[in-house]
Amino acid sequence: MGSLHTKLIIAFLAISLVGTLLAAAYVWWTTTQEFNLFLTVQNRASILERLAEAYRTGDGWERLERLPDGALGPPRMPHAVAVRNRIAVVDAAGRVVWGGRGYQRGEMIPLRDYQEGVPILVDGREVGRLLLEYGPAMRDQPWKRFMNRFYLALGLGTVSGTVIALLLGVVVARSLTSPLRELTQATRAMSAGDLDQHIPVRSDDELGELARSFNQLSDDLLASRELRRQMTADIAHELRTPLSLILGHAEGLVDGVLPASAETYEIIHDEARRLNRLIDDLRTLTLSDAGELTLEREAISPGALLERAAAAHGADAESQGVALTLDVEDDLPLVNADSDRIAQVLHNLLSNALRYTPEEGSIVLSAAMSDEGVSFAVRDTGPGIPEEELERIFDRFYREDKARHRHDGGAGLGLAIAKSLVERHGGRMWAESEVGRGTAFYFTLPAA
């Protein structure tokens, strides 16, 4: 139905209109009835003359019932039938000859009601009485009764309109506060540790958007908690492996089980380096996520960054029989980047590409203009990555090849670090892959 702002305006307008229209309708109806009666009372002398004339020329009251509706009222008086029902005519004996005020023709009325009627005189003799809606106390001042009833109608109309407006306001208020109460309860539950909270989405306005955002927040917090638990378990596992090897070989040397050879010391040294590298990676990732990683930015050529990376990995590519080539567009602008950190990004991407590219395969490093500055790419001709796993390759400790040994494959932090460093520079990173045809990693850097 639109925004909450629009709903509130429509609700307040509807409440005001309903209250006003109800009050106006009630006052109109009551005032019309009272005013007609007021006119009737004001013209009772004319009515009395007509009744007397009807009695005189009609052999008593026998012809009175043949008078048309409203004939007793003043000329051009509206709602004559309604007024007729609020007066009655009785003969001298108290028998009703003109029904009204709840009396039927031929009925005998109580003496008290007869005494409150206005006498109908024919040649100075009382032949009946005209019964009006009120007694003799107000008979001489009908305008006072009319004004009192008008004020009463106005007051009742205002009160009824106010009550209806209040009821509508309560309905509107409940429709607005109900989702807020649900949100408050869900928030309190989350603050108590229960993150699995969802509130129903009942509209498409701001409250509905708030409910959807809250539900998304709940899902994200749950996923973050599970990721943190998994990450903690992965870190513990990654640290345990080199530590166990170092501790086992050290104990073997102390107990004399292992010989004090260069090979034994080399294993201990390699595991210590691996452990140190893992700690450095975790520190880099943590600082980057927290925005505390220091970047030494400078204007640097995209071609120079790629040439540096190709030179660093050229020997490894040649030893594996992989062709490593550059494809850099001419006249590219300089990029504003920390050359050492971008070299680390390219190192992680190239190491990953070399690990999966088979012999006689190829890796292409490229740079081209883009709407976001300069777009870099590392393309290989490896086996590719299945689509269902492509979105997870940047997760920490995630390995696409689960059968690969951890010692050979690393800790699964390289791509996560590369993406975090690129985002720290104000760029973005993504991957595209086709199974059997290779994988391409892209990232952008802003121009200097």
C-alpha angles and dihedrals in degrees: 000000000000133000127340088248091060092044092054092049092049092046094051091045092049092048092050093047095046093048093046095045093048092049092045093047093050093046091047094051096045094042091050092053094045093045092051089051089046090055090047092053091044089054096041090115089060090046091049090051091050091048091049091048090048090052093046097049099033103056092255124313098329096102096042094090091059092063112112120253111280095016089126094054128087118276116285092004112159124229092023092167092056090049092046089057090055096057132055137191123216130183125238091276093056096254116141113245096166114039122225144111087057095307123122125218111271094024120129113232127214117268091242092058090045091054091053092056126099112252118247108214126199114184089341094307123113108237098169145325137260112227115210127186095263136039135252095280090079098026096103096043108041093156089067091056091047092053093045091052091045092054090046091052091048092050094046091047091051093047093047091047090049092050092050091047090049092051091049089047091053090052092049092045092051092050089054100040098042095074090042091055090048090050091049092051092047091048091051090050090051092049087054090056102265101121096171096092128139130172124202118260107225103167145021096237130095092290091053090048090049090052092049091048091049092050090049090049090052091050092047093050091050091049091046091051092050090046091050091051092048091046092051090051091047093049091050090050094047092050094044095058100059092035091053091050093047093046093046094050092044091053090046090055092047093049093044092241093120123046118246091243133146090251092058092048090046091056091050090047093049092050091048090052090048090051091049091049091052091051091049091050093050091048092050092049093047094049092047093050091048092049091240098111109118115231122197097206123195138159105265136168116255089219091056091053092052094044090053091051093046092050091050093052101030094099094049091049092049092049090052093047093245121141111230114195139170128228111183124165118232123253096019115168121245117264127227103234148126101257094206094051093046088048086055090051092050091045091056093047094046093046089052092048093048090050092059105029110099126224113289088022125123141231122200124199111200141174128192141162118273139171089261095052117268123000119211125196138188110197125185136179096228127132094283131229125273114249094240090059098039094088093052101051092094092055116110116263090004117142122190090200101055092178091060115108114249093228092059098037104044128232097298094252101108099089093040090054092046092052093046092051092049092050089048086059091053095257134107137232133210140159137227124193144169119199111247095012106066143258134273125203117200132190135169133216127194117250117252 
